[in-house]
Amino acid sequence: LTLAIVQAPYIPRVAGYGYSDSRRRRLASPNTMWPAGPISQAFAAVAVMQLHEDGGLDVNRRASVYIPELPDAWKDITVLQLLRHASGLPDYRRAPEFRPDTPWTFDALLQLAARNPLHFVPGTDVEQSATNFLLLTEIVERASGLSYHDFVTKRQIEFLGLGHTGFKEDLGQFHHEDISRTADIHQLFKKDRLYINPTEPAVSYDSSGTPITAAETTALRGFSDIWASAQDISFWDIGLAGSVLIHQPENRALIYAPWNLPDGRTVPAASGWQFYHHRGLMDIKGSVHGYSSFLSRFTDASELVCVTLMCNKEGVDFTNLGRRIAGAYGDLLSTGYDDNRLYLLEGQFPAAETVSRLESALKD
């Protein structure tokens, strides 16, 4: 894994542990590029809000204004509901024929999702669905006149100077050596400076030792399509702290703060981010096939600490480790519990709702 710590505006620590590619004995390093998984949603949300501020789109308008061919049942879903996973759209990833390692067109994925009815009336509940961010990336393309890839590259990656961030199709542009041709020993750094401290993509292997094929950009567009180093994620995260990427605080609040459903319930999540009760604490985390990623932000002006963790193993929940690491930068950032004795996660919901959710999960 690679760890990066922000104490804004500095990134005082970046460290790699173990192998980013065990077969080729490549070390995890500050330059290792990992699939960012669900963190990709945050890049998509920034892109949408940048266009909103440009006047290129209005997040309060219906998505069908930008994508007229949407099914009739989807016509009233707004862009903001897509950002908040409040659309009720079925997740195309649940279709039996969906494969993340296969290239897909927008129309093909749209058809997979459109086979099933909405899960709830748009705006009345929340359920994560990759279909939401598929539509958002298509809206970005149609509103900007650029491909989603090019818009994010121009407005975020190049704008911030992120030298170790891109999409899967960009990985060949980075200098990394095929050491399988040199008896698994790096050689090019001895004669070419570009291979000193190289930028290398991480590789994950299944239990049989077979390399796991990384997801295609088109299969998880806007949802899990970014590759980046932990250090670049941290640099990008500092850009979220003020008006560098999203200028107006009211626009940042649309995707970086809890919000309420019509029935009064508070939703402690938006655009992949989750919000907790510690002042200004938010995180975004999860897995894509073969990899796990985690980014937590303590956004209170007195703290401004962020922790990024990325690894080549699926299903790793870094929540408590990230909180313990943050605790090294201030006692209040830690939970104060000994995970070796009692493993606790900070709740996002009131006690009664938490119990109800637990009972429902156990029943299922």
C-alpha positions as MATLAB code, in Angstrom:
seq = 'LTLAIVQAPYIPRVAGYGYSDSRRRRLASPNTMWPAGPISQAFAAVAVMQLHEDGGLDVNRRASVYIPELPDAWKDITVLQLLRHASGLPDYRRAPEFRPDTPWTFDALLQLAARNPLHFVPGTDVEQSATNFLLLTEIVERASGLSYHDFVTKRQIEFLGLGHTGFKEDLGQFHHEDISRTADIHQLFKKDRLYINPTEPAVSYDSSGTPITAAETTALRGFSDIWASAQDISFWDIGLAGSVLIHQPENRALIYAPWNLPDGRTVPAASGWQFYHHRGLMDIKGSVHGYSSFLSRFTDASELVCVTLMCNKEGVDFTNLGRRIAGAYGDLLSTGYDDNRLYLLEGQFPAAETVSRLESALKD';
ca = [
       0.000    0.000    0.000;
       0.936    3.674   -0.226;
       0.112    6.159    2.518;
      -0.025    9.939    2.155;
      -0.777   12.447    4.906;
      -1.834   16.060    4.441;
      -1.464   18.779    7.007;
      -2.621   21.532    4.672;
      -1.019   23.039    2.731;
       1.782   20.473    3.193;
       2.028   16.783    2.395;
       4.514   15.953    5.166;
       4.567   12.207    4.700;
       4.262    9.813    1.781;
       5.434    6.227    2.209;
       5.133    2.924    0.403;
       4.908   -0.467    2.100;
       5.425   -3.841    0.478;
       5.017   -4.653   -3.199;
       2.844   -2.828   -5.684;
       3.468   -5.820   -7.967;
       4.597   -8.904   -6.060;
       5.433  -10.993   -9.119;
       7.755   -8.355  -10.595;
       8.958   -7.282   -7.131;
       8.026   -3.660   -7.756;
       7.914   -1.658   -4.545;
       4.973    0.461   -3.501;
       6.264    4.031   -3.610;
       5.100    7.659   -3.676;
       4.888    7.360   -7.481;
       2.922    4.117   -7.648;
      -0.382    4.603   -9.460;
      -3.357    2.746   -8.032;
      -6.975    2.473   -9.171;
      -8.680    5.172   -7.107;
     -11.934    3.211   -7.062;
     -14.860    5.147   -5.540;
     -12.662    8.233   -5.094;
     -13.257    8.665   -8.832;
     -16.777    9.835   -7.985;
     -15.307   12.893   -6.305;
     -13.461   13.820   -9.515;
     -16.750   13.483  -11.427;
     -18.599   15.619   -8.881;
     -15.958   18.345   -9.188;
     -16.297   18.252  -12.986;
     -20.070   18.699  -12.752;
     -19.777   21.589  -10.307;
     -17.134   23.287  -12.440;
     -19.525   23.237  -15.398;
     -22.322   24.449  -13.114;
     -20.191   27.436  -12.127;
     -19.226   28.031  -15.756;
     -22.907   28.253  -16.663;
     -22.578   25.188  -18.869;
     -25.173   23.248  -16.907;
     -27.555   23.685  -13.974;
     -27.502   20.941  -11.348;
     -31.140   21.694  -10.492;
     -32.342   20.941  -14.025;
     -33.532   17.571  -15.216;
     -30.881   15.242  -16.604;
     -33.111   14.655  -19.636;
     -32.492   18.261  -20.706;
     -28.924   17.185  -21.487;
     -29.681   13.556  -22.456;
     -33.059   13.655  -24.247;
     -33.075    9.934  -25.043;
     -33.417    8.875  -21.397;
     -36.346    6.507  -20.685;
     -39.636    8.250  -19.894;
     -39.554    6.991  -16.295;
     -36.272    8.838  -15.803;
     -37.355   12.162  -17.303;
     -37.806   14.052  -14.018;
     -34.517   12.999  -12.377;
     -32.327   16.036  -11.734;
     -28.574   16.356  -12.056;
     -28.350   17.019   -8.317;
     -30.234   13.809   -7.556;
     -27.689   11.923   -9.641;
     -24.862   13.526   -7.651;
     -26.525   12.503   -4.404;
     -27.412    8.947   -5.508;
     -31.028    9.962   -4.903;
     -32.361    9.032   -8.350;
     -33.603    5.499   -7.717;
     -31.855    4.337  -10.887;
     -31.002    0.621  -11.115;
     -27.272   -0.101  -11.083;
     -26.131   -1.473  -14.447;
     -23.366   -3.379  -12.624;
     -26.052   -5.777  -11.352;
     -26.882   -6.982  -14.866;
     -25.719  -10.599  -15.359;
     -23.823   -9.783  -18.556;
     -21.920   -6.816  -17.169;
     -18.152   -7.276  -16.966;
     -15.894   -4.482  -15.701;
     -12.930   -5.680  -17.779;
     -14.861   -5.261  -21.045;
     -15.170   -1.979  -22.994;
     -18.720   -0.578  -23.049;
     -20.546    2.192  -24.863;
     -22.806    4.630  -23.064;
     -25.858    3.338  -24.950;
     -25.118   -0.285  -24.053;
     -24.831    0.475  -20.336;
     -27.932    2.643  -20.514;
     -29.868   -0.310  -21.919;
     -28.646   -2.582  -19.105;
     -29.971   -0.175  -16.482;
     -33.211    0.637  -18.304;
     -34.406   -2.984  -18.167;
     -35.441   -2.581  -14.538;
     -37.867   -0.137  -12.899;
     -36.784    2.692  -10.624;
     -36.137    1.496   -7.087;
     -37.939    4.498   -5.571;
     -39.441    7.834   -6.527;
     -36.509   10.134   -7.385;
     -35.547   12.390   -4.503;
     -37.255   10.328   -1.790;
     -34.413    7.990   -0.806;
     -30.745    7.202   -1.424;
     -29.088    4.136   -2.947;
     -25.665    3.999   -4.542;
     -25.745    3.232   -8.263;
     -22.982    3.485  -10.849;
     -25.694    4.480  -13.338;
     -25.917    7.889  -11.644;
     -22.315    8.718  -12.430;
     -22.485    7.213  -15.899;
     -25.194    9.783  -16.678;
     -23.205   12.572  -15.019;
     -20.160   11.906  -17.193;
     -22.349   11.886  -20.297;
     -23.839   15.221  -19.218;
     -20.326   16.621  -18.753;
     -19.443   15.542  -22.293;
     -22.549   17.020  -23.895;
     -22.437   20.264  -21.899;
     -18.703   20.889  -22.349;
     -18.157   19.623  -25.887;
     -15.180   17.603  -24.628;
     -14.877   13.947  -23.766;
     -15.169   13.294  -20.037;
     -11.544   12.116  -20.120;
     -10.366   15.384  -21.675;
     -12.475   17.616  -19.439;
     -11.161   16.043  -16.219;
      -7.624   15.992  -17.609;
      -7.748   19.678  -18.513;
      -9.647   21.108  -15.534;
      -8.262   18.952  -12.720;
      -5.232   16.837  -13.645;
      -3.312   19.343  -15.786;
      -4.643   22.373  -13.900;
      -3.214   21.049  -10.615;
      -0.108   19.587  -12.239;
      -0.860   16.034  -11.133;
       1.980   14.116  -12.726;
       0.857   10.691  -11.522;
      -2.863   10.754  -12.289;
      -4.840    9.642  -15.322;
      -7.173    7.030  -16.708;
      -6.359    3.421  -17.608;
      -5.762    4.345  -21.243;
      -3.177    6.913  -20.099;
      -0.966    4.454  -18.211;
       1.250    3.842  -21.247;
       2.294    7.510  -21.206;
       4.120    7.080  -17.896;
       7.681    5.800  -17.774;
       7.786    2.320  -16.322;
      10.031   -0.511  -17.357;
       8.917   -3.973  -18.447;
      11.341   -5.773  -16.173;
      10.063   -9.182  -17.287;
      12.505   -8.703  -20.181;
      15.508   -8.209  -17.899;
      15.230  -11.157  -15.524;
      13.020   -9.162  -13.116;
      15.735   -6.596  -12.449;
      15.445   -2.891  -13.206;
      18.100   -1.793  -15.687;
      16.973    1.315  -17.564;
      17.541    3.710  -14.633;
      21.275    3.167  -15.106;
      21.232    4.956  -18.444;
      17.970    6.912  -18.606;
      17.028    9.434  -15.922;
      13.301    9.007  -16.687;
      13.420    5.579  -15.049;
      14.898    6.824  -11.775;
      12.185    6.576   -9.097;
       9.755    5.307  -11.749;
       6.022    5.776  -12.009;
       4.550    2.280  -12.130;
       0.949    1.014  -12.073;
       0.108   -1.378   -9.260;
      -0.891   -4.939  -10.093;
      -3.186   -7.173   -8.068;
      -3.265  -10.970   -8.188;
      -6.012  -13.438   -7.337;
      -5.587  -16.403   -5.008;
      -4.154  -18.535   -7.840;
      -1.498  -15.937   -8.669;
      -3.200  -14.758  -11.871;
      -3.063  -11.008  -12.504;
      -6.458   -9.353  -12.071;
      -7.508   -7.449  -15.166;
      -8.196   -3.859  -14.173;
     -11.577   -2.349  -14.974;
     -11.973   -0.585  -18.300;
     -12.541    3.158  -18.118;
     -15.723    2.883  -20.170;
     -17.150    0.212  -17.853;
     -17.055    2.364  -14.719;
     -16.897    5.871  -16.141;
     -17.106    8.491  -13.415;
     -17.570    5.825  -10.762;
     -14.215    3.997  -10.589;
     -12.121    5.117  -13.547;
      -9.253    7.225  -12.132;
      -5.718    5.916  -11.561;
      -3.518    8.011   -9.260;
      -0.737    7.966   -6.733;
      -1.675    8.507   -3.101;
       0.411   11.675   -3.160;
      -1.537   13.066   -6.138;
      -4.843   12.227   -4.461;
      -3.625   14.193   -1.452;
      -2.499   17.131   -3.592;
      -5.880   17.126   -5.357;
      -7.584   16.920   -1.962;
      -5.841   20.117   -0.822;
      -7.408   21.763   -3.871;
     -10.821   20.897   -2.423;
     -10.101   22.805    0.777;
     -10.930   26.204   -0.700;
     -11.959   27.720   -4.000;
      -9.227   26.288   -6.213;
     -11.423   23.652   -7.896;
     -14.954   24.691   -6.915;
     -15.144   28.440   -6.403;
     -18.327   29.132   -4.449;
     -18.916   27.732   -0.928;
     -22.614   27.164   -1.622;
     -21.669   24.922   -4.542;
     -19.138   23.008   -2.473;
     -21.828   22.500    0.154;
     -24.028   20.689   -2.384;
     -21.584   17.786   -2.515;
     -19.540   18.165    0.688;
     -22.267   18.369    3.337;
     -25.208   16.342    4.709;
     -28.648   17.162    3.306;
     -32.289   16.337    4.028;
     -34.899   14.220    2.259;
     -38.476   15.517    1.971;
     -39.549   13.364    4.953;
     -37.005   15.113    7.161;
     -34.379   12.375    7.254;
     -30.802   13.637    7.140;
     -28.579   11.962    4.561;
     -24.939   11.894    5.749;
     -23.561   11.202    2.271;
     -23.256   12.771   -1.191;
     -21.248   12.051   -4.341;
     -19.569    9.053   -2.738;
     -18.515   11.043    0.332;
     -19.710   10.057    3.805;
     -20.053   12.586    6.628;
     -19.600   11.922   10.316;
     -20.239   13.760   13.573;
     -16.667   14.826   14.187;
     -16.397   18.429   13.021;
     -15.812   18.551    9.292;
     -14.885   14.854    8.980;
     -15.710   13.229    5.656;
     -14.335   10.217    3.813;
     -14.702    8.359    0.544;
     -13.636    4.736    0.284;
     -14.270    1.295   -1.116;
     -13.014   -1.289   -3.566;
     -12.744   -1.944   -7.253;
     -11.845   -5.471   -8.375;
      -8.432   -6.252   -6.824;
      -7.864   -2.908   -5.067;
      -9.018   -0.777   -2.137;
      -8.781    2.969   -1.607;
      -9.499    5.423    1.191;
      -9.441    9.195    1.599;
     -10.475   10.961    4.796;
     -10.619   14.725    5.296;
     -10.777   16.676    8.547;
     -11.934   19.939    7.029;
     -12.313   22.115   10.120;
     -10.072   25.165    9.768;
      -8.245   24.243   12.972;
      -7.305   20.797   11.652;
      -7.108   20.435    7.838;
      -5.631   16.933    8.022;
      -6.231   14.326    5.322;
      -5.158   10.688    5.050;
      -4.974    8.704    1.803;
      -4.419    4.934    1.720;
      -4.355    2.811   -1.455;
      -3.532   -0.893   -1.813;
      -3.681   -3.844   -4.192;
      -6.081   -5.982   -2.181;
      -9.842   -5.856   -2.480;
     -12.205   -5.396    0.468;
      -9.847   -3.596    2.855;
     -11.636   -1.079    5.097;
      -9.069    1.534    6.109;
     -11.509    3.621    8.193;
     -10.040    3.007   11.628;
      -6.416    2.852   10.486;
      -6.907    6.193    8.760;
      -8.400    7.648   11.928;
      -5.487    6.367   14.025;
      -2.966    7.844   11.595;
      -4.764   11.198   11.718;
      -4.606   10.983   15.512;
      -0.838   11.414   15.304;
      -1.530   14.992   14.149;
      -3.954   15.867   16.933;
      -5.525   13.985   19.832;
      -9.045   14.970   18.807;
      -8.644   13.319   15.396;
      -8.445    9.841   16.904;
     -11.393    7.830   18.226;
      -9.393    7.093   21.370;
     -10.330    3.403   21.279;
      -7.987    0.432   21.228;
      -8.932   -1.521   18.105;
      -7.165   -4.592   19.457;
      -9.718   -4.772   22.283;
     -12.887   -3.348   20.742;
     -13.273   -2.502   17.062;
     -15.638    0.437   16.680;
     -16.837    2.500   13.739;
     -18.300    5.945   14.241;
     -22.008    5.913   13.434;
     -23.508    8.200   10.824;
     -27.156    7.713   11.809;
     -29.153    8.197   15.038;
     -29.268    5.149   17.315;
     -32.846    4.183   16.435;
     -32.158    4.266   12.703;
     -28.919    2.341   13.177;
     -30.784   -0.422   15.040;
     -33.461   -0.498   12.336;
     -30.826   -0.828    9.617;
     -29.075   -3.601   11.535;
     -32.311   -5.530   12.018;
     -33.114   -5.188    8.323;
     -29.634   -6.395    7.322;
     -29.846   -9.385    9.656;
     -33.277  -10.274    8.296;
     -31.953  -10.146    4.726;
];
